[in-house]
């Protein structure tokens, strides 16, 4: 998959599009979790969009186990 959001450039592009569609989403998440990492933010946003662990892993170019482990932290 060529469009992995794991790259900073793709993630920044995605965040711009996301902000246009859902203006308060990123701010709301960051307000609730001020210490959230960009990595965790990526996972949360994709899950809020309805993707499951396997789908999130595919989009981010990681294994489903990596997503499960990140969600358990």
Predicted model as a PDB file, atoms N, CA, C, CB and O in Angstrom, pLDDT in the B-factor column:
MODEL        1                                                                  
ATOM      1  N   UNK A   1       0.852  -1.179   0.000  1.00 41.00           N  
ATOM      2  CA  UNK A   1       0.000   0.000   0.000  1.00 41.00           C  
ATOM      3  C   UNK A   1       0.895   1.239   0.000  1.00 41.00           C  
ATOM      4  CB  UNK A   1      -0.967   0.000   1.229  1.00 41.00           C  
ATOM      5  O   UNK A   1       1.742   1.392   0.879  1.00 41.00           O  
ATOM      6  N   UNK A   2       0.716   2.094  -0.950  1.00 46.00           N  
ATOM      7  CA  UNK A   2       1.582   3.249  -1.127  1.00 46.00           C  
ATOM      8  C   UNK A   2       1.204   4.431  -0.227  1.00 46.00           C  
ATOM      9  CB  UNK A   2       1.552   3.682  -2.566  1.00 46.00           C  
ATOM     10  O   UNK A   2       2.006   5.349  -0.059  1.00 46.00           O  
ATOM     11  N   UNK A   3       0.026   4.425   0.340  1.00 53.00           N  
ATOM     12  CA  UNK A   3      -0.444   5.605   1.070  1.00 53.00           C  
ATOM     13  C   UNK A   3      -0.411   5.429   2.582  1.00 53.00           C  
ATOM     14  CB  UNK A   3      -1.843   5.943   0.642  1.00 53.00           C  
ATOM     15  O   UNK A   3      -1.257   5.984   3.285  1.00 53.00           O  
ATOM     16  N   UNK A   4       0.545   4.671   3.090  1.00 63.00           N  
ATOM     17  CA  UNK A   4       0.637   4.496   4.541  1.00 63.00           C  
ATOM     18  C   UNK A   4       0.688   5.844   5.250  1.00 63.00           C  
ATOM     19  CB  UNK A   4       1.872   3.663   4.904  1.00 63.00           C  
ATOM     20  O   UNK A   4       1.402   6.755   4.831  1.00 63.00           O  
ATOM     21  N   UNK A   5      -0.069   5.953   6.313  1.00 64.00           N  
ATOM     22  CA  UNK A   5      -0.055   7.181   7.108  1.00 64.00           C  
ATOM     23  C   UNK A   5       1.092   7.177   8.111  1.00 64.00           C  
ATOM     24  CB  UNK A   5      -1.387   7.356   7.839  1.00 64.00           C  
ATOM     25  O   UNK A   5       1.202   8.077   8.943  1.00 64.00           O  
ATOM     26  N   UNK A   6       1.939   6.168   8.026  1.00 69.00           N  
ATOM     27  CA  UNK A   6       3.059   6.101   8.953  1.00 69.00           C  
ATOM     28  C   UNK A   6       4.099   7.172   8.639  1.00 69.00           C  
ATOM     29  CB  UNK A   6       3.699   4.717   8.909  1.00 69.00           C  
ATOM     30  O   UNK A   6       4.874   7.552   9.517  1.00 69.00           O  
ATOM     31  N   UNK A   7       4.127   7.661   7.409  1.00 81.00           N  
ATOM     32  CA  UNK A   7       5.078   8.722   7.091  1.00 81.00           C  
ATOM     33  C   UNK A   7       4.535  10.052   7.607  1.00 81.00           C  
ATOM     34  CB  UNK A   7       5.347   8.790   5.557  1.00 81.00           C  
ATOM     35  O   UNK A   7       3.330  10.301   7.572  1.00 81.00           O  
ATOM     36  N   UNK A   8       5.428  10.888   8.080  1.00 84.00           N  
ATOM     37  CA  UNK A   8       5.005  12.180   8.609  1.00 84.00           C  
ATOM     38  C   UNK A   8       4.323  13.034   7.544  1.00 84.00           C  
ATOM     39  CB  UNK A   8       6.199  12.926   9.183  1.00 84.00           C  
ATOM     40  O   UNK A   8       3.349  13.729   7.832  1.00 84.00           O  
ATOM     41  N   UNK A   9       4.832  12.982   6.320  1.00 88.00           N  
ATOM     42  CA  UNK A   9       4.253  13.779   5.248  1.00 88.00           C  
ATOM     43  C   UNK A   9       2.808  13.369   4.968  1.00 88.00           C  
ATOM     44  CB  UNK A   9       5.093  13.645   3.981  1.00 88.00           C  
ATOM     45  O   UNK A   9       1.926  14.222   4.864  1.00 88.00           O  
ATOM     46  N   UNK A  10       2.568  12.071   4.846  1.00 86.00           N  
ATOM     47  CA  UNK A  10       1.201  11.590   4.582  1.00 86.00           C  
ATOM     48  C   UNK A  10       0.279  11.903   5.759  1.00 86.00           C  
ATOM     49  CB  UNK A  10       1.205  10.069   4.304  1.00 86.00           C  
ATOM     50  O   UNK A  10      -0.879  12.270   5.563  1.00 86.00           O  
ATOM     51  N   UNK A  11       0.789  11.760   6.969  1.00 88.00           N  
ATOM     52  CA  UNK A  11      -0.017  12.039   8.160  1.00 88.00           C  
ATOM     53  C   UNK A  11      -0.403  13.519   8.208  1.00 88.00           C  
ATOM     54  CB  UNK A  11       0.754  11.643   9.443  1.00 88.00           C  
ATOM     55  O   UNK A  11      -1.545  13.849   8.526  1.00 88.00           O  
ATOM     56  N   UNK A  12       0.529  14.402   7.898  1.00 91.00           N  
ATOM     57  CA  UNK A  12       0.225  15.835   7.907  1.00 91.00           C  
ATOM     58  C   UNK A  12      -0.823  16.176   6.845  1.00 91.00           C  
ATOM     59  CB  UNK A  12       1.508  16.658   7.670  1.00 91.00           C  
ATOM     60  O   UNK A  12      -1.724  16.974   7.100  1.00 91.00           O  
ATOM     61  N   UNK A  13      -0.712  15.580   5.669  1.00 91.00           N  
ATOM     62  CA  UNK A  13      -1.712  15.782   4.616  1.00 91.00           C  
ATOM     63  C   UNK A  13      -3.082  15.299   5.084  1.00 91.00           C  
ATOM     64  CB  UNK A  13      -1.299  15.045   3.323  1.00 91.00           C  
ATOM     65  O   UNK A  13      -4.094  15.970   4.881  1.00 91.00           O  
ATOM     66  N   UNK A  14      -3.097  14.128   5.710  1.00 90.00           N  
ATOM     67  CA  UNK A  14      -4.347  13.555   6.200  1.00 90.00           C  
ATOM     68  C   UNK A  14      -4.960  14.441   7.279  1.00 90.00           C  
ATOM     69  CB  UNK A  14      -4.114  12.140   6.746  1.00 90.00           C  
ATOM     70  O   UNK A  14      -6.172  14.654   7.293  1.00 90.00           O  
ATOM     71  N   UNK A  15      -4.126  14.959   8.184  1.00 92.00           N  
ATOM     72  CA  UNK A  15      -4.635  15.831   9.244  1.00 92.00           C  
ATOM     73  C   UNK A  15      -5.269  17.097   8.679  1.00 92.00           C  
ATOM     74  CB  UNK A  15      -3.512  16.201  10.206  1.00 92.00           C  
ATOM     75  O   UNK A  15      -6.274  17.572   9.210  1.00 92.00           O  
ATOM     76  N   UNK A  16      -4.708  17.641   7.629  1.00 94.00           N  
ATOM     77  CA  UNK A  16      -5.301  18.826   6.998  1.00 94.00           C  
ATOM     78  C   UNK A  16      -6.678  18.516   6.434  1.00 94.00           C  
ATOM     79  CB  UNK A  16      -4.388  19.356   5.886  1.00 94.00           C  
ATOM     80  O   UNK A  16      -7.617  19.291   6.614  1.00 94.00           O  
ATOM     81  N   UNK A  17      -6.798  17.386   5.752  1.00 93.00           N  
ATOM     82  CA  UNK A  17      -8.091  16.969   5.207  1.00 93.00           C  
ATOM     83  C   UNK A  17      -9.085  16.677   6.327  1.00 93.00           C  
ATOM     84  CB  UNK A  17      -7.923  15.730   4.314  1.00 93.00           C  
ATOM     85  O   UNK A  17     -10.259  17.035   6.238  1.00 93.00           O  
ATOM     86  N   UNK A  18      -8.610  16.033   7.364  1.00 92.00           N  
ATOM     87  CA  UNK A  18      -9.455  15.704   8.509  1.00 92.00           C  
ATOM     88  C   UNK A  18      -9.981  16.968   9.184  1.00 92.00           C  
ATOM     89  CB  UNK A  18      -8.678  14.852   9.517  1.00 92.00           C  
ATOM     90  O   UNK A  18     -11.151  17.038   9.560  1.00 92.00           O  
ATOM     91  N   UNK A  19      -9.113  17.961   9.336  1.00 93.00           N  
ATOM     92  CA  UNK A  19      -9.509  19.220   9.975  1.00 93.00           C  
ATOM     93  C   UNK A  19     -10.587  19.947   9.175  1.00 93.00           C  
ATOM     94  CB  UNK A  19      -8.292  20.128  10.148  1.00 93.00           C  
ATOM     95  O   UNK A  19     -11.442  20.621   9.748  1.00 93.00           O  
ATOM     96  N   UNK A  20     -10.544  19.811   7.858  1.00 95.00           N  
ATOM     97  CA  UNK A  20     -11.577  20.433   7.024  1.00 95.00           C  
ATOM     98  C   UNK A  20     -12.922  19.746   7.210  1.00 95.00           C  
ATOM     99  CB  UNK A  20     -11.172  20.392   5.549  1.00 95.00           C  
ATOM    100  O   UNK A  20     -13.963  20.401   7.253  1.00 95.00           O  
ATOM    101  N   UNK A  21     -12.891  18.430   7.320  1.00 93.00           N  
ATOM    102  CA  UNK A  21     -14.127  17.652   7.439  1.00 93.00           C  
ATOM    103  C   UNK A  21     -14.674  17.634   8.867  1.00 93.00           C  
ATOM    104  CB  UNK A  21     -13.887  16.228   6.969  1.00 93.00           C  
ATOM    105  O   UNK A  21     -15.883  17.709   9.084  1.00 93.00           O  
ATOM    106  N   UNK A  22     -13.769  17.535   9.828  1.00 91.00           N  
ATOM    107  CA  UNK A  22     -14.145  17.467  11.253  1.00 91.00           C  
ATOM    108  C   UNK A  22     -13.285  18.472  12.020  1.00 91.00           C  
ATOM    109  CB  UNK A  22     -13.959  16.003  11.833  1.00 91.00           C  
ATOM    110  O   UNK A  22     -12.290  18.090  12.636  1.00 91.00           O  
ATOM    111  N   UNK A  23     -13.660  19.746  11.989  1.00 93.00           N  
ATOM    112  CA  UNK A  23     -12.793  20.810  12.505  1.00 93.00           C  
ATOM    113  C   UNK A  23     -12.329  20.653  13.949  1.00 93.00           C  
ATOM    114  CB  UNK A  23     -13.494  22.089  12.383  1.00 93.00           C  
ATOM    115  O   UNK A  23     -11.229  21.092  14.282  1.00 93.00           O  
ATOM    116  N   UNK A  24     -13.117  20.052  14.800  1.00 94.00           N  
ATOM    117  CA  UNK A  24     -12.754  19.986  16.218  1.00 94.00           C  
ATOM    118  C   UNK A  24     -12.220  18.635  16.674  1.00 94.00           C  
ATOM    119  CB  UNK A  24     -13.936  20.335  17.041  1.00 94.00           C  
ATOM    120  O   UNK A  24     -11.838  18.490  17.836  1.00 94.00           O  
ATOM    121  N   UNK A  25     -12.185  17.662  15.805  1.00 92.00           N  
ATOM    122  CA  UNK A  25     -11.830  16.304  16.219  1.00 92.00           C  
ATOM    123  C   UNK A  25     -10.446  16.228  16.852  1.00 92.00           C  
ATOM    124  CB  UNK A  25     -11.894  15.371  15.031  1.00 92.00           C  
ATOM    125  O   UNK A  25     -10.305  15.731  17.969  1.00 92.00           O  
ATOM    126  N   UNK A  26      -9.441  16.706  16.165  1.00 93.00           N  
ATOM    127  CA  UNK A  26      -8.078  16.605  16.690  1.00 93.00           C  
ATOM    128  C   UNK A  26      -7.916  17.398  17.982  1.00 93.00           C  
ATOM    129  CB  UNK A  26      -7.074  17.095  15.651  1.00 93.00           C  
ATOM    130  O   UNK A  26      -7.286  16.927  18.930  1.00 93.00           O  
ATOM    131  N   UNK A  27      -8.482  18.599  18.018  1.00 93.00           N  
ATOM    132  CA  UNK A  27      -8.392  19.419  19.222  1.00 93.00           C  
ATOM    133  C   UNK A  27      -9.102  18.762  20.401  1.00 93.00           C  
ATOM    134  CB  UNK A  27      -8.982  20.800  18.964  1.00 93.00           C  
ATOM    135  O   UNK A  27      -8.607  18.801  21.528  1.00 93.00           O  
ATOM    136  N   UNK A  28     -10.260  18.160  20.142  1.00 94.00           N  
ATOM    137  CA  UNK A  28     -11.000  17.487  21.210  1.00 94.00           C  
ATOM    138  C   UNK A  28     -10.201  16.317  21.787  1.00 94.00           C  
ATOM    139  CB  UNK A  28     -12.354  16.992  20.687  1.00 94.00           C  
ATOM    140  O   UNK A  28     -10.137  16.139  23.004  1.00 94.00           O  
ATOM    141  N   UNK A  29      -9.599  15.530  20.911  1.00 93.00           N  
ATOM    142  CA  UNK A  29      -8.799  14.391  21.381  1.00 93.00           C  
ATOM    143  C   UNK A  29      -7.599  14.890  22.169  1.00 93.00           C  
ATOM    144  CB  UNK A  29      -8.334  13.513  20.192  1.00 93.00           C  
ATOM    145  O   UNK A  29      -7.291  14.365  23.240  1.00 93.00           O  
ATOM    146  N   UNK A  30      -6.922  15.901  21.643  1.00 93.00           N  
ATOM    147  CA  UNK A  30      -5.738  16.415  22.325  1.00 93.00           C  
ATOM    148  C   UNK A  30      -6.090  17.113  23.632  1.00 93.00           C  
ATOM    149  CB  UNK A  30      -4.989  17.370  21.418  1.00 93.00           C  
ATOM    150  O   UNK A  30      -5.281  17.115  24.559  1.00 93.00           O  
ATOM    151  N   UNK A  31      -7.273  17.703  23.728  1.00 96.00           N  
ATOM    152  CA  UNK A  31      -7.709  18.321  24.978  1.00 96.00           C  
ATOM    153  C   UNK A  31      -7.970  17.260  26.051  1.00 96.00           C  
ATOM    154  CB  UNK A  31      -8.975  19.163  24.745  1.00 96.00           C  
ATOM    155  O   UNK A  31      -7.654  17.463  27.224  1.00 96.00           O  
ATOM    156  N   UNK A  32      -8.549  16.124  25.638  1.00 94.00           N  
ATOM    157  CA  UNK A  32      -8.817  15.046  26.588  1.00 94.00           C  
ATOM    158  C   UNK A  32      -7.554  14.310  26.991  1.00 94.00           C  
ATOM    159  CB  UNK A  32      -9.805  14.070  26.001  1.00 94.00           C  
ATOM    160  O   UNK A  32      -7.446  13.807  28.109  1.00 94.00           O  
ATOM    161  N   UNK A  33      -6.594  14.251  26.070  1.00 93.00           N  
ATOM    162  CA  UNK A  33      -5.345  13.515  26.300  1.00 93.00           C  
ATOM    163  C   UNK A  33      -4.161  14.412  25.939  1.00 93.00           C  
ATOM    164  CB  UNK A  33      -5.311  12.189  25.466  1.00 93.00           C  
ATOM    165  O   UNK A  33      -3.553  14.221  24.886  1.00 93.00           O  
ATOM    166  N   UNK A  34      -3.823  15.378  26.779  1.00 94.00           N  
ATOM    167  CA  UNK A  34      -2.795  16.359  26.425  1.00 94.00           C  
ATOM    168  C   UNK A  34      -1.408  15.760  26.168  1.00 94.00           C  
ATOM    169  CB  UNK A  34      -2.691  17.373  27.514  1.00 94.00           C  
ATOM    170  O   UNK A  34      -0.598  16.371  25.471  1.00 94.00           O  
ATOM    171  N   UNK A  35      -1.129  14.608  26.705  1.00 94.00           N  
ATOM    172  CA  UNK A  35       0.183  13.981  26.521  1.00 94.00           C  
ATOM    173  C   UNK A  35       0.193  12.952  25.392  1.00 94.00           C  
ATOM    174  CB  UNK A  35       0.620  13.318  27.809  1.00 94.00           C  
ATOM    175  O   UNK A  35       1.142  12.177  25.274  1.00 94.00           O  
ATOM    176  N   UNK A  36      -0.839  12.936  24.570  1.00 93.00           N  
ATOM    177  CA  UNK A  36      -0.945  11.936  23.517  1.00 93.00           C  
ATOM    178  C   UNK A  36       0.191  12.104  22.493  1.00 93.00           C  
ATOM    179  CB  UNK A  36      -2.319  12.038  22.820  1.00 93.00           C  
ATOM    180  O   UNK A  36       0.566  13.222  22.138  1.00 93.00           O  
ATOM    181  N   UNK A  37       0.711  11.000  22.046  1.00 91.00           N  
ATOM    182  CA  UNK A  37       1.745  11.030  21.012  1.00 91.00           C  
ATOM    183  C   UNK A  37       1.076  11.065  19.645  1.00 91.00           C  
ATOM    184  CB  UNK A  37       2.699   9.802  21.132  1.00 91.00           C  
ATOM    185  O   UNK A  37      -0.101  10.728  19.513  1.00 91.00           O  
ATOM    186  N   UNK A  38       1.826  11.471  18.637  1.00 89.00           N  
ATOM    187  CA  UNK A  38       1.296  11.472  17.275  1.00 89.00           C  
ATOM    188  C   UNK A  38       0.923  10.053  16.856  1.00 89.00           C  
ATOM    189  CB  UNK A  38       2.324  12.072  16.289  1.00 89.00           C  
ATOM    190  O   UNK A  38      -0.066   9.840  16.154  1.00 89.00           O  
ATOM    191  N   UNK A  39       1.723   9.095  17.294  1.00 88.00           N  
ATOM    192  CA  UNK A  39       1.449   7.697  16.968  1.00 88.00           C  
ATOM    193  C   UNK A  39       0.103   7.258  17.537  1.00 88.00           C  
ATOM    194  CB  UNK A  39       2.567   6.794  17.501  1.00 88.00           C  
ATOM    195  O   UNK A  39      -0.701   6.642  16.837  1.00 88.00           O  
ATOM    196  N   UNK A  40      -0.136   7.573  18.793  1.00 91.00           N  
ATOM    197  CA  UNK A  40      -1.420   7.223  19.414  1.00 91.00           C  
ATOM    198  C   UNK A  40      -2.567   7.994  18.777  1.00 91.00           C  
ATOM    199  CB  UNK A  40      -1.380   7.498  20.922  1.00 91.00           C  
ATOM    200  O   UNK A  40      -3.665   7.462  18.612  1.00 91.00           O  
ATOM    201  N   UNK A  41      -2.313   9.241  18.422  1.00 92.00           N  
ATOM    202  CA  UNK A  41      -3.339  10.053  17.783  1.00 92.00           C  
ATOM    203  C   UNK A  41      -3.768   9.430  16.454  1.00 92.00           C  
ATOM    204  CB  UNK A  41      -2.829  11.486  17.564  1.00 92.00           C  
ATOM    205  O   UNK A  41      -4.955   9.407  16.131  1.00 92.00           O  
ATOM    206  N   UNK A  42      -2.815   8.933  15.696  1.00 91.00           N  
ATOM    207  CA  UNK A  42      -3.128   8.273  14.428  1.00 91.00           C  
ATOM    208  C   UNK A  42      -4.073   7.104  14.653  1.00 91.00           C  
ATOM    209  CB  UNK A  42      -1.845   7.790  13.737  1.00 91.00           C  
ATOM    210  O   UNK A  42      -5.071   6.956  13.947  1.00 91.00           O  
ATOM    211  N   UNK A  43      -3.755   6.278  15.636  1.00 92.00           N  
ATOM    212  CA  UNK A  43      -4.564   5.098  15.918  1.00 92.00           C  
ATOM    213  C   UNK A  43      -5.967   5.506  16.365  1.00 92.00           C  
ATOM    214  CB  UNK A  43      -3.892   4.228  16.993  1.00 92.00           C  
ATOM    215  O   UNK A  43      -6.955   4.957  15.878  1.00 92.00           O  
ATOM    216  N   UNK A  44      -6.059   6.449  17.273  1.00 92.00           N  
ATOM    217  CA  UNK A  44      -7.365   6.884  17.787  1.00 92.00           C  
ATOM    218  C   UNK A  44      -8.227   7.461  16.674  1.00 92.00           C  
ATOM    219  CB  UNK A  44      -7.187   7.924  18.902  1.00 92.00           C  
ATOM    220  O   UNK A  44      -9.412   7.142  16.577  1.00 92.00           O  
ATOM    221  N   UNK A  45      -7.641   8.306  15.836  1.00 92.00           N  
ATOM    222  CA  UNK A  45      -8.407   8.911  14.742  1.00 92.00           C  
ATOM    223  C   UNK A  45      -8.950   7.839  13.810  1.00 92.00           C  
ATOM    224  CB  UNK A  45      -7.536   9.904  13.954  1.00 92.00           C  
ATOM    225  O   UNK A  45     -10.118   7.879  13.424  1.00 92.00           O  
ATOM    226  N   UNK A  46      -8.109   6.889  13.452  1.00 92.00           N  
ATOM    227  CA  UNK A  46      -8.559   5.831  12.542  1.00 92.00           C  
ATOM    228  C   UNK A  46      -9.640   4.963  13.178  1.00 92.00           C  
ATOM    229  CB  UNK A  46      -7.379   4.960  12.120  1.00 92.00           C  
ATOM    230  O   UNK A  46     -10.573   4.534  12.499  1.00 92.00           O  
ATOM    231  N   UNK A  47      -9.519   4.706  14.470  1.00 92.00           N  
ATOM    232  CA  UNK A  47     -10.554   3.919  15.160  1.00 92.00           C  
ATOM    233  C   UNK A  47     -11.855   4.706  15.279  1.00 92.00           C  
ATOM    234  CB  UNK A  47     -10.067   3.498  16.559  1.00 92.00           C  
ATOM    235  O   UNK A  47     -12.940   4.134  15.176  1.00 92.00           O  
ATOM    236  N   UNK A  48     -11.748   6.025  15.496  1.00 90.00           N  
ATOM    237  CA  UNK A  48     -12.952   6.859  15.546  1.00 90.00           C  
ATOM    238  C   UNK A  48     -13.666   6.862  14.198  1.00 90.00           C  
ATOM    239  CB  UNK A  48     -12.595   8.299  15.959  1.00 90.00           C  
ATOM    240  O   UNK A  48     -14.871   7.096  14.118  1.00 90.00           O  
ATOM    241  N   UNK A  49     -12.899   6.596  13.139  1.00 90.00           N  
ATOM    242  CA  UNK A  49     -13.480   6.530  11.801  1.00 90.00           C  
ATOM    243  C   UNK A  49     -14.107   5.168  11.533  1.00 90.00           C  
ATOM    244  CB  UNK A  49     -12.419   6.831  10.748  1.00 90.00           C  
ATOM    245  O   UNK A  49     -14.669   4.944  10.460  1.00 90.00           O  
ATOM    246  N   UNK A  50     -14.016   4.255  12.501  1.00 94.00           N  
ATOM    247  CA  UNK A  50     -14.674   2.964  12.381  1.00 94.00           C  
ATOM    248  C   UNK A  50     -13.793   1.819  11.918  1.00 94.00           C  
ATOM    249  CB  UNK A  50     -15.794   3.088  11.461  1.00 94.00           C  
ATOM    250  O   UNK A  50     -14.291   0.720  11.677  1.00 94.00           O  
ATOM    251  N   UNK A  51     -12.494   2.051  11.789  1.00 95.00           N  
ATOM    252  CA  UNK A  51     -11.599   0.975  11.366  1.00 95.00           C  
ATOM    253  C   UNK A  51     -11.302   0.049  12.544  1.00 95.00           C  
ATOM    254  CB  UNK A  51     -10.285   1.552  10.786  1.00 95.00           C  
ATOM    255  O   UNK A  51     -11.206   0.493  13.689  1.00 95.00           O  
ATOM    256  N   UNK A  52     -11.157  -1.243  12.246  1.00 95.00           N  
ATOM    257  CA  UNK A  52     -10.784  -2.196  13.293  1.00 95.00           C  
ATOM    258  C   UNK A  52      -9.259  -2.300  13.371  1.00 95.00           C  
ATOM    259  CB  UNK A  52     -11.416  -3.593  13.021  1.00 95.00           C  
ATOM    260  O   UNK A  52      -8.554  -1.676  12.579  1.00 95.00           O  
ATOM    261  N   UNK A  53      -8.757  -3.076  14.312  1.00 93.00           N  
ATOM    262  CA  UNK A  53      -7.311  -3.181  14.519  1.00 93.00           C  
ATOM    263  C   UNK A  53      -6.571  -3.587  13.249  1.00 93.00           C  
ATOM    264  CB  UNK A  53      -7.016  -4.181  15.621  1.00 93.00           C  
ATOM    265  O   UNK A  53      -5.529  -3.016  12.928  1.00 93.00           O  
ATOM    266  N   UNK A  54      -7.095  -4.555  12.536  1.00 94.00           N  
ATOM    267  CA  UNK A  54      -6.435  -5.037  11.312  1.00 94.00           C  
ATOM    268  C   UNK A  54      -6.389  -3.936  10.258  1.00 94.00           C  
ATOM    269  CB  UNK A  54      -7.167  -6.278  10.751  1.00 94.00           C  
ATOM    270  O   UNK A  54      -5.369  -3.745   9.595  1.00 94.00           O  
ATOM    271  N   UNK A  55      -7.494  -3.216  10.107  1.00 94.00           N  
ATOM    272  CA  UNK A  55      -7.551  -2.140   9.113  1.00 94.00           C  
ATOM    273  C   UNK A  55      -6.616  -0.981   9.495  1.00 94.00           C  
ATOM    274  CB  UNK A  55      -8.998  -1.627   8.967  1.00 94.00           C  
ATOM    275  O   UNK A  55      -5.933  -0.420   8.639  1.00 94.00           O  
ATOM    276  N   UNK A  56      -6.595  -0.636  10.769  1.00 93.00           N  
ATOM    277  CA  UNK A  56      -5.693   0.420  11.237  1.00 93.00           C  
ATOM    278  C   UNK A  56      -4.246   0.010  10.969  1.00 93.00           C  
ATOM    279  CB  UNK A  56      -5.909   0.706  12.753  1.00 93.00           C  
ATOM    280  O   UNK A  56      -3.449   0.810  10.477  1.00 93.00           O  
ATOM    281  N   UNK A  57      -3.916  -1.222  11.291  1.00 92.00           N  
ATOM    282  CA  UNK A  57      -2.565  -1.728  11.061  1.00 92.00           C  
ATOM    283  C   UNK A  57      -2.193  -1.642   9.592  1.00 92.00           C  
ATOM    284  CB  UNK A  57      -2.443  -3.167  11.547  1.00 92.00           C  
ATOM    285  O   UNK A  57      -1.071  -1.264   9.255  1.00 92.00           O  
ATOM    286  N   UNK A  58      -3.119  -1.989   8.722  1.00 91.00           N  
ATOM    287  CA  UNK A  58      -2.868  -1.938   7.288  1.00 91.00           C  
ATOM    288  C   UNK A  58      -2.601  -0.509   6.824  1.00 91.00           C  
ATOM    289  CB  UNK A  58      -4.052  -2.527   6.525  1.00 91.00           C  
ATOM    290  O   UNK A  58      -1.669  -0.265   6.058  1.00 91.00           O  
ATOM    291  N   UNK A  59      -3.407   0.420   7.281  1.00 89.00           N  
ATOM    292  CA  UNK A  59      -3.243   1.821   6.896  1.00 89.00           C  
ATOM    293  C   UNK A  59      -1.909   2.372   7.403  1.00 89.00           C  
ATOM    294  CB  UNK A  59      -4.408   2.665   7.440  1.00 89.00           C  
ATOM    295  O   UNK A  59      -1.246   3.141   6.707  1.00 89.00           O  
ATOM    296  N   UNK A  60      -1.524   1.980   8.609  1.00 89.00           N  
ATOM    297  CA  UNK A  60      -0.300   2.509   9.204  1.00 89.00           C  
ATOM    298  C   UNK A  60       0.950   1.714   8.834  1.00 89.00           C  
ATOM    299  CB  UNK A  60      -0.441   2.541  10.695  1.00 89.00           C  
ATOM    300  O   UNK A  60       2.069   2.128   9.136  1.00 89.00           O  
ATOM    301  N   UNK A  61       0.753   0.585   8.186  1.00 87.00           N  
ATOM    302  CA  UNK A  61       1.902  -0.210   7.761  1.00 87.00           C  
ATOM    303  C   UNK A  61       2.581  -0.947   8.890  1.00 87.00           C  
ATOM    304  CB  UNK A  61       2.892   0.662   7.087  1.00 87.00           C  
ATOM    305  O   UNK A  61       3.795  -1.151   8.873  1.00 87.00           O  
ATOM    306  N   UNK A  62       1.782  -1.351   9.888  1.00 89.00           N  
ATOM    307  CA  UNK A  62       2.303  -2.109  11.027  1.00 89.00           C  
ATOM    308  C   UNK A  62       1.478  -3.382  11.185  1.00 89.00           C  
ATOM    309  CB  UNK A  62       2.270  -1.256  12.339  1.00 89.00           C  
ATOM    310  O   UNK A  62       0.536  -3.618  10.429  1.00 89.00           O  
ATOM    311  N   UNK A  63       1.837  -4.196  12.165  1.00 90.00           N  
ATOM    312  CA  UNK A  63       1.088  -5.427  12.395  1.00 90.00           C  
ATOM    313  C   UNK A  63      -0.123  -5.160  13.285  1.00 90.00           C  
ATOM    314  CB  UNK A  63       1.991  -6.496  13.030  1.00 90.00           C  
ATOM    315  O   UNK A  63      -0.126  -4.205  14.061  1.00 90.00           O  
ATOM    316  N   UNK A  64      -1.146  -5.997  13.174  1.00 91.00           N  
ATOM    317  CA  UNK A  64      -2.288  -5.862  14.086  1.00 91.00           C  
ATOM    318  C   UNK A  64      -1.874  -5.983  15.558  1.00 91.00           C  
ATOM    319  CB  UNK A  64      -3.341  -6.920  13.760  1.00 91.00           C  
ATOM    320  O   UNK A  64      -2.468  -5.345  16.428  1.00 91.00           O  
ATOM    321  N   UNK A  65      -0.863  -6.797  15.829  1.00 91.00           N  
ATOM    322  CA  UNK A  65      -0.386  -6.922  17.221  1.00 91.00           C  
ATOM    323  C   UNK A  65       0.180  -5.608  17.736  1.00 91.00           C  
ATOM    324  CB  UNK A  65       0.682  -8.021  17.328  1.00 91.00           C  
ATOM    325  O   UNK A  65       0.024  -5.286  18.914  1.00 91.00           O  
ATOM    326  N   UNK A  66       0.833  -4.850  16.873  1.00 89.00           N  
ATOM    327  CA  UNK A  66       1.366  -3.538  17.272  1.00 89.00           C  
ATOM    328  C   UNK A  66       0.237  -2.607  17.683  1.00 89.00           C  
ATOM    329  CB  UNK A  66       2.181  -2.907  16.125  1.00 89.00           C  
ATOM    330  O   UNK A  66       0.372  -1.839  18.636  1.00 89.00           O  
ATOM    331  N   UNK A  67      -0.870  -2.677  16.966  1.00 90.00           N  
ATOM    332  CA  UNK A  67      -2.029  -1.839  17.307  1.00 90.00           C  
ATOM    333  C   UNK A  67      -2.630  -2.306  18.620  1.00 90.00           C  
ATOM    334  CB  UNK A  67      -3.097  -1.879  16.181  1.00 90.00           C  
ATOM    335  O   UNK A  67      -2.962  -1.481  19.472  1.00 90.00           O  
ATOM    336  N   UNK A  68      -2.777  -3.609  18.801  1.00 84.00           N  
ATOM    337  CA  UNK A  68      -3.325  -4.132  20.061  1.00 84.00           C  
ATOM    338  C   UNK A  68      -2.460  -3.701  21.237  1.00 84.00           C  
ATOM    339  CB  UNK A  68      -3.428  -5.673  20.015  1.00 84.00           C  
ATOM    340  O   UNK A  68      -2.977  -3.280  22.272  1.00 84.00           O  
ATOM    341  N   UNK A  69      -1.143  -3.805  21.078  1.00 82.00           N  
ATOM    342  CA  UNK A  69      -0.225  -3.421  22.156  1.00 82.00           C  
ATOM    343  C   UNK A  69      -0.322  -1.922  22.449  1.00 82.00           C  
ATOM    344  CB  UNK A  69       1.225  -3.797  21.787  1.00 82.00           C  
ATOM    345  O   UNK A  69      -0.280  -1.512  23.609  1.00 82.00           O  
ATOM    346  N   UNK A  70      -0.448  -1.122  21.419  1.00 75.00           N  
ATOM    347  CA  UNK A  70      -0.532   0.318  21.598  1.00 75.00           C  
ATOM    348  C   UNK A  70      -1.831   0.693  22.314  1.00 75.00           C  
ATOM    349  CB  UNK A  70      -0.439   1.033  20.241  1.00 75.00           C  
ATOM    350  O   UNK A  70      -1.848   1.621  23.123  1.00 75.00           O  
ATOM    351  N   UNK A  71      -2.892  -0.008  22.025  1.00 69.00           N  
ATOM    352  CA  UNK A  71      -4.184   0.271  22.654  1.00 69.00           C  
ATOM    353  C   UNK A  71      -4.201  -0.159  24.121  1.00 69.00           C  
ATOM    354  CB  UNK A  71      -5.305  -0.436  21.892  1.00 69.00           C  
ATOM    355  O   UNK A  71      -5.011   0.340  24.902  1.00 69.00           O  
ATOM    356  N   UNK A  72      -3.331  -1.062  24.494  1.00 62.00           N  
ATOM    357  CA  UNK A  72      -3.289  -1.541  25.877  1.00 62.00           C  
ATOM    358  C   UNK A  72      -2.366  -0.720  26.755  1.00 62.00           C  
ATOM    359  CB  UNK A  72      -2.859  -2.979  25.910  1.00 62.00           C  
ATOM    360  O   UNK A  72      -2.273  -0.969  27.957  1.00 62.00           O  
ATOM    361  N   UNK A  73      -1.685   0.251  26.177  1.00 50.00           N  
ATOM    362  CA  UNK A  73      -0.748   1.063  26.961  1.00 50.00           C  
ATOM    363  C   UNK A  73      -1.483   2.071  27.773  1.00 50.00           C  
ATOM    364  CB  UNK A  73       0.257   1.759  26.070  1.00 50.00           C  
ATOM    365  O   UNK A  73      -0.864   2.848  28.500  1.00 50.00           O  
TER     366      UNK A  73                                                      
ENDMDL                                                                          
END                                                                             
